[in-house]
Amino acid sequence: MNPINHVAIIMDGNGRWGLRNKSSRNAGHKAGLKTVEKIIIESVKQKIRHLTLYTFSTENWKRPKNEIDFLFGLLENFLKNKIEILVKNKIKLKIIGDKKAFSKSIKFLLNKTETKTSKNNVMQINLALNYGSKNEIINAVSKLNNQKLKISEENIQNNLFTKNIPDPDILIRTGDTKRLSNFLLWQIAYTEIFFEKKLWPDFTEHDFKKILEKFKKLKRNFGNI
């Protein structure tokens, strides 16, 4: 049985779900947040130590301003209303991505939540915010150049946003789209990838558990035979 330490998820399909069911992309994002909460609870039950959620990519800034504002409103509400639940359940929150583009209020909340949950050790949720894997790798190499350090696999690994986080065992993408969308390109070299047809708001704990069980039975060779 393969152990599962880290699951990463591309939560695709919120906007399409909203248009189909509520005639509003924003309604889909709101519904998707409920799925996030369910998957966090199930991850704790399954004793998964790291859960990484692709929340907002560097490319998502191309979306309409009203949708971006709504997304960050949801994030603000989540951080304000759920921080005590994270603390109570000993869940640590870490942000991976470039925070510089965010408003002062969002940055304050992100830093406050990271600090308040920093000692928690049951599970770590990594929120990929303003995250793009190509930028992450370029930034890591720039740091090495500035420090006059050798460009090696180990040194790059140690300068990524995911430093000290194990590489994902599983990557799930919902929404019936089979691409990686600039997400954890370095980290998923040997990750098992599962593409799901369901849109993210329709994805259930049962769907999640089915993937975990399938993964546990896989023969993983890592280049061996």
DRENMIMAR-62208 format. One record per residue (C-alpha): residue in one letter; chain; x, y, z; residue number from 0. Coordinates in nm, 3 decimals. Example, Ala and Ser with C-alpha at 12.3 -4.5 7.8 and 13.67 -1.06 7.14 Angstrom:
BEGIN
<rec 'a', 'A', <1.230, -0.450, 0.780>, 0> <rec 's', 'A', <1.367, -0.106, 0.714>, 1> 
This chain:
BEGIN
<rec 'm', 'A', <0.000, 0.000, 0.000>, 0> <rec 'n', 'A', <0.153, 0.332, -0.111>, 1> <rec 'p', 'A', <0.161, 0.592, 0.167>, 2> <rec 'i', 'A', <0.001, 0.930, 0.089>, 3> <rec 'n', 'A', <0.179, 1.232, 0.235>, 4> <rec 'h', 'A', <0.083, 1.501, -0.013>, 5> <rec 'v', 'A', <-0.214, 1.557, -0.244>, 6> <rec 'a', 'A', <-0.224, 1.852, -0.485>, 7> <rec 'i', 'A', <-0.547, 1.961, -0.656>, 8> <rec 'i', 'A', <-0.627, 2.179, -0.957>, 9> <rec 'm', 'A', <-0.983, 2.279, -0.867>, 10> <rec 'd', 'A', <-1.113, 2.332, -1.219>, 11> <rec 'g', 'A', <-1.472, 2.388, -1.329>, 12> <rec 'n', 'A', <-1.617, 2.638, -1.081>, 13> <rec 'g', 'A', <-1.705, 2.897, -1.345>, 14> <rec 'r', 'A', <-1.858, 2.643, -1.583>, 15> <rec 'w', 'A', <-2.060, 2.491, -1.297>, 16> <rec 'g', 'A', <-2.190, 2.836, -1.203>, 17> <rec 'l', 'A', <-2.300, 2.916, -1.557>, 18> <rec 'r', 'A', <-2.476, 2.580, -1.596>, 19> <rec 'n', 'A', <-2.653, 2.583, -1.261>, 20> <rec 'k', 'A', <-2.689, 2.947, -1.153>, 21> <rec 's', 'A', <-2.612, 3.153, -1.467>, 22> <rec 's', 'A', <-2.319, 3.306, -1.279>, 23> <rec 'r', 'A', <-1.950, 3.213, -1.270>, 24> <rec 'n', 'A', <-1.922, 3.365, -0.922>, 25> <rec 'a', 'A', <-2.194, 3.131, -0.791>, 26> <rec 'g', 'A', <-1.970, 2.845, -0.904>, 27> <rec 'h', 'A', <-1.674, 2.982, -0.708>, 28> <rec 'k', 'A', <-1.893, 3.007, -0.398>, 29> <rec 'a', 'A', <-2.011, 2.646, -0.444>, 30> <rec 'g', 'A', <-1.652, 2.536, -0.499>, 31> <rec 'l', 'A', <-1.553, 2.670, -0.157>, 32> <rec 'k', 'A', <-1.794, 2.421, 0.004>, 33> <rec 't', 'A', <-1.612, 2.141, -0.178>, 34> <rec 'v', 'A', <-1.280, 2.275, -0.046>, 35> <rec 'e', 'A', <-1.408, 2.246, 0.311>, 36> <rec 'k', 'A', <-1.530, 1.888, 0.255>, 37> <rec 'i', 'A', <-1.198, 1.779, 0.103>, 38> <rec 'i', 'A', <-1.002, 1.939, 0.389>, 39> <rec 'i', 'A', <-1.211, 1.747, 0.644>, 40> <rec 'e', 'A', <-1.166, 1.421, 0.451>, 41> <rec 's', 'A', <-0.791, 1.481, 0.417>, 42> <rec 'v', 'A', <-0.761, 1.514, 0.795>, 43> <rec 'k', 'A', <-0.956, 1.186, 0.835>, 44> <rec 'q', 'A', <-0.722, 1.018, 0.587>, 45> <rec 'k', 'A', <-0.417, 1.150, 0.778>, 46> <rec 'i', 'A', <-0.279, 1.330, 0.472>, 47> <rec 'r', 'A', <-0.006, 1.566, 0.592>, 48> <rec 'h', 'A', <-0.003, 1.811, 0.299>, 49> <rec 'l', 'A', <-0.287, 1.936, 0.081>, 50> <rec 't', 'A', <-0.196, 2.188, -0.192>, 51> <rec 'l', 'A', <-0.480, 2.376, -0.361>, 52> <rec 'y', 'A', <-0.432, 2.573, -0.683>, 53> <rec 't', 'A', <-0.635, 2.874, -0.578>, 54> <rec 'f', 'A', <-0.526, 3.160, -0.807>, 55> <rec 's', 'A', <-0.266, 3.139, -1.082>, 56> <rec 't', 'A', <-0.045, 3.411, -1.229>, 57> <rec 'e', 'A', <-0.259, 3.377, -1.543>, 58> <rec 'n', 'A', <-0.587, 3.431, -1.357>, 59> <rec 'w', 'A', <-0.527, 3.808, -1.352>, 60> <rec 'k', 'A', <-0.656, 3.803, -1.711>, 61> <rec 'r', 'A', <-1.009, 3.734, -1.584>, 62> <rec 'p', 'A', <-1.276, 4.009, -1.551>, 63> <rec 'k', 'A', <-1.217, 4.242, -1.255>, 64> <rec 'n', 'A', <-1.554, 4.163, -1.095>, 65> <rec 'e', 'A', <-1.465, 3.791, -1.089>, 66> <rec 'i', 'A', <-1.118, 3.859, -0.943>, 67> <rec 'd', 'A', <-1.272, 4.085, -0.676>, 68> <rec 'f', 'A', <-1.529, 3.817, -0.590>, 69> <rec 'l', 'A', <-1.258, 3.549, -0.560>, 70> <rec 'f', 'A', <-1.054, 3.761, -0.322>, 71> <rec 'g', 'A', <-1.369, 3.845, -0.126>, 72> <rec 'l', 'A', <-1.425, 3.472, -0.078>, 73> <rec 'l', 'A', <-1.064, 3.431, 0.031>, 74> <rec 'e', 'A', <-1.094, 3.717, 0.283>, 75> <rec 'n', 'A', <-1.411, 3.571, 0.431>, 76> <rec 'f', 'A', <-1.252, 3.227, 0.452>, 77> <rec 'l', 'A', <-0.945, 3.359, 0.633>, 78> <rec 'k', 'A', <-1.152, 3.572, 0.874>, 79> <rec 'n', 'A', <-1.415, 3.309, 0.953>, 80> <rec 'k', 'A', <-1.215, 2.985, 0.944>, 81> <rec 'i', 'A', <-0.889, 3.076, 1.115>, 82> <rec 'e', 'A', <-1.011, 2.956, 1.457>, 83> <rec 'i', 'A', <-1.125, 2.627, 1.303>, 84> <rec 'l', 'A', <-0.779, 2.581, 1.151>, 85> <rec 'v', 'A', <-0.619, 2.651, 1.490>, 86> <rec 'k', 'A', <-0.860, 2.421, 1.675>, 87> <rec 'n', 'A', <-0.791, 2.134, 1.433>, 88> <rec 'k', 'A', <-0.415, 2.199, 1.436>, 89> <rec 'i', 'A', <-0.405, 2.275, 1.062>, 90> <rec 'k', 'A', <-0.119, 2.489, 0.935>, 91> <rec 'l', 'A', <-0.172, 2.729, 0.644>, 92> <rec 'k', 'A', <0.112, 2.818, 0.409>, 93> <rec 'i', 'A', <0.096, 3.042, 0.102>, 94> <rec 'i', 'A', <0.298, 2.943, -0.203>, 95> <rec 'g', 'A', <0.324, 3.210, -0.470>, 96> <rec 'd', 'A', <0.406, 3.579, -0.498>, 97> <rec 'k', 'A', <0.214, 3.789, -0.243>, 98> <rec 'k', 'A', <0.340, 4.124, -0.371>, 99> <rec 'a', 'A', <0.044, 4.183, -0.606>, 100> <rec 'f', 'A', <-0.218, 4.151, -0.330>, 101> <rec 's', 'A', <-0.392, 4.434, -0.144>, 102> <rec 'k', 'A', <-0.264, 4.534, 0.201>, 103> <rec 's', 'A', <-0.571, 4.382, 0.368>, 104> <rec 'i', 'A', <-0.525, 4.047, 0.193>, 105> <rec 'k', 'A', <-0.151, 4.039, 0.270>, 106> <rec 'f', 'A', <-0.225, 4.122, 0.636>, 107> <rec 'l', 'A', <-0.477, 3.837, 0.662>, 108> <rec 'l', 'A', <-0.248, 3.589, 0.485>, 109> <rec 'n', 'A', <0.046, 3.675, 0.712>, 110> <rec 'k', 'A', <-0.174, 3.670, 1.023>, 111> <rec 't', 'A', <-0.315, 3.326, 0.935>, 112> <rec 'e', 'A', <0.028, 3.183, 0.853>, 113> <rec 't', 'A', <0.169, 3.313, 1.183>, 114> <rec 'k', 'A', <-0.127, 3.201, 1.394>, 115> <rec 't', 'A', <-0.122, 2.847, 1.250>, 116> <rec 's', 'A', <0.257, 2.808, 1.220>, 117> <rec 'k', 'A', <0.291, 2.567, 1.513>, 118> <rec 'n', 'A', <0.008, 2.337, 1.397>, 119> <rec 'n', 'A', <0.116, 1.990, 1.289>, 120> <rec 'v', 'A', <-0.184, 1.771, 1.202>, 121> <rec 'm', 'A', <-0.194, 1.885, 0.841>, 122> <rec 'q', 'A', <-0.055, 2.165, 0.626>, 123> <rec 'i', 'A', <-0.270, 2.334, 0.363>, 124> <rec 'n', 'A', <-0.064, 2.504, 0.093>, 125> <rec 'l', 'A', <-0.266, 2.768, -0.089>, 126> <rec 'a', 'A', <-0.116, 2.840, -0.432>, 127> <rec 'l', 'A', <-0.197, 3.211, -0.473>, 128> <rec 'n', 'A', <-0.063, 3.421, -0.759>, 129> <rec 'y', 'A', <0.133, 3.106, -0.834>, 130> <rec 'g', 'A', <0.301, 3.007, -1.159>, 131> <rec 's', 'A', <0.550, 2.724, -1.176>, 132> <rec 'k', 'A', <0.767, 2.877, -1.450>, 133> <rec 'n', 'A', <0.805, 3.198, -1.246>, 134> <rec 'e', 'A', <0.882, 2.989, -0.938>, 135> <rec 'i', 'A', <1.169, 2.808, -1.115>, 136> <rec 'i', 'A', <1.306, 3.131, -1.267>, 137> <rec 'n', 'A', <1.297, 3.299, -0.924>, 138> <rec 'a', 'A', <1.480, 3.005, -0.768>, 139> <rec 'v', 'A', <1.757, 3.018, -1.031>, 140> <rec 's', 'A', <1.784, 3.398, -0.990>, 141> <rec 'k', 'A', <1.833, 3.353, -0.615>, 142> <rec 'l', 'A', <2.116, 3.107, -0.680>, 143> <rec 'n', 'A', <2.281, 3.345, -0.925>, 144> <rec 'n', 'A', <2.255, 3.633, -0.678>, 145> <rec 'q', 'A', <2.411, 3.418, -0.404>, 146> <rec 'k', 'A', <2.671, 3.279, -0.649>, 147> <rec 'l', 'A', <2.557, 2.926, -0.568>, 148> <rec 'k', 'A', <2.585, 2.629, -0.800>, 149> <rec 'i', 'A', <2.276, 2.562, -1.011>, 150> <rec 's', 'A', <2.195, 2.208, -0.901>, 151> <rec 'e', 'A', <1.878, 2.008, -0.845>, 152> <rec 'e', 'A', <1.918, 2.030, -0.467>, 153> <rec 'n', 'A', <1.980, 2.405, -0.467>, 154> <rec 'i', 'A', <1.685, 2.475, -0.695>, 155> <rec 'q', 'A', <1.462, 2.254, -0.476>, 156> <rec 'n', 'A', <1.571, 2.451, -0.169>, 157> <rec 'n', 'A', <1.474, 2.783, -0.326>, 158> <rec 'l', 'A', <1.127, 2.696, -0.451>, 159> <rec 'f', 'A', <0.811, 2.813, -0.273>, 160> <rec 't', 'A', <0.767, 2.449, -0.171>, 161> <rec 'k', 'A', <1.096, 2.424, 0.018>, 162> <rec 'n', 'A', <1.060, 2.168, 0.302>, 163> <rec 'i', 'A', <0.733, 2.037, 0.152>, 164> <rec 'p', 'A', <0.747, 1.682, 0.009>, 165> <rec 'd', 'A', <0.665, 1.648, -0.360>, 166> <rec 'p', 'A', <0.301, 1.546, -0.425>, 167> <rec 'd', 'A', <0.219, 1.178, -0.437>, 168> <rec 'i', 'A', <-0.107, 1.256, -0.616>, 169> <rec 'l', 'A', <-0.224, 1.539, -0.842>, 170> <rec 'i', 'A', <-0.598, 1.563, -0.907>, 171> <rec 'r', 'A', <-0.748, 1.787, -1.173>, 172> <rec 't', 'A', <-1.125, 1.815, -1.194>, 173> <rec 'g', 'A', <-1.325, 1.968, -1.477>, 174> <rec 'd', 'A', <-1.255, 1.718, -1.758>, 175> <rec 't', 'A', <-0.947, 1.909, -1.875>, 176> <rec 'k', 'A', <-0.619, 1.723, -1.923>, 177> <rec 'r', 'A', <-0.344, 1.977, -1.872>, 178> <rec 'l', 'A', <-0.124, 2.102, -1.586>, 179> <rec 's', 'A', <-0.176, 2.478, -1.630>, 180> <rec 'n', 'A', <0.168, 2.583, -1.501>, 181> <rec 'f', 'A', <0.119, 2.410, -1.165>, 182> <rec 'l', 'A', <0.405, 2.246, -0.970>, 183> <rec 'l', 'A', <0.589, 2.151, -1.290>, 184> <rec 'w', 'A', <0.915, 2.082, -1.104>, 185> <rec 'q', 'A', <0.753, 1.901, -0.812>, 186> <rec 'i', 'A', <0.535, 1.652, -1.004>, 187> <rec 'a', 'A', <0.814, 1.468, -1.187>, 188> <rec 'y', 'A', <0.700, 1.137, -1.032>, 189> <rec 't', 'A', <0.351, 1.230, -0.916>, 190> <rec 'e', 'A', <0.055, 1.010, -1.012>, 191> <rec 'i', 'A', <-0.197, 1.225, -1.201>, 192> <rec 'f', 'A', <-0.574, 1.172, -1.195>, 193> <rec 'f', 'A', <-0.799, 1.368, -1.431>, 194> <rec 'e', 'A', <-1.161, 1.382, -1.319>, 195> <rec 'k', 'A', <-1.459, 1.460, -1.545>, 196> <rec 'k', 'A', <-1.663, 1.618, -1.266>, 197> <rec 'l', 'A', <-1.653, 1.994, -1.220>, 198> <rec 'w', 'A', <-1.502, 2.095, -0.886>, 199> <rec 'p', 'A', <-1.831, 2.183, -0.705>, 200> <rec 'd', 'A', <-1.963, 1.834, -0.794>, 201> <rec 'f', 'A', <-1.650, 1.655, -0.667>, 202> <rec 't', 'A', <-1.730, 1.463, -0.347>, 203> <rec 'e', 'A', <-1.551, 1.299, -0.058>, 204> <rec 'h', 'A', <-1.643, 0.964, -0.217>, 205> <rec 'd', 'A', <-1.470, 1.065, -0.543>, 206> <rec 'f', 'A', <-1.167, 1.172, -0.341>, 207> <rec 'k', 'A', <-1.151, 0.845, -0.146>, 208> <rec 'k', 'A', <-1.179, 0.642, -0.469>, 209> <rec 'i', 'A', <-0.869, 0.815, -0.605>, 210> <rec 'l', 'A', <-0.679, 0.759, -0.279>, 211> <rec 'e', 'A', <-0.766, 0.387, -0.284>, 212> <rec 'k', 'A', <-0.664, 0.356, -0.649>, 213> <rec 'f', 'A', <-0.332, 0.523, -0.574>, 214> <rec 'k', 'A', <-0.257, 0.293, -0.281>, 215> <rec 'k', 'A', <-0.274, -0.010, -0.511>, 216> <rec 'l', 'A', <-0.051, 0.128, -0.787>, 217> <rec 'k', 'A', <0.291, -0.018, -0.857>, 218> <rec 'r', 'A', <0.527, 0.278, -0.857>, 219> <rec 'n', 'A', <0.865, 0.221, -1.024>, 220> <rec 'f', 'A', <1.032, 0.565, -1.020>, 221> <rec 'g', 'A', <1.236, 0.470, -1.328>, 222> <rec 'n', 'A', <1.305, 0.119, -1.203>, 223> <rec 'i', 'A', <1.130, -0.199, -1.320>, 224> 
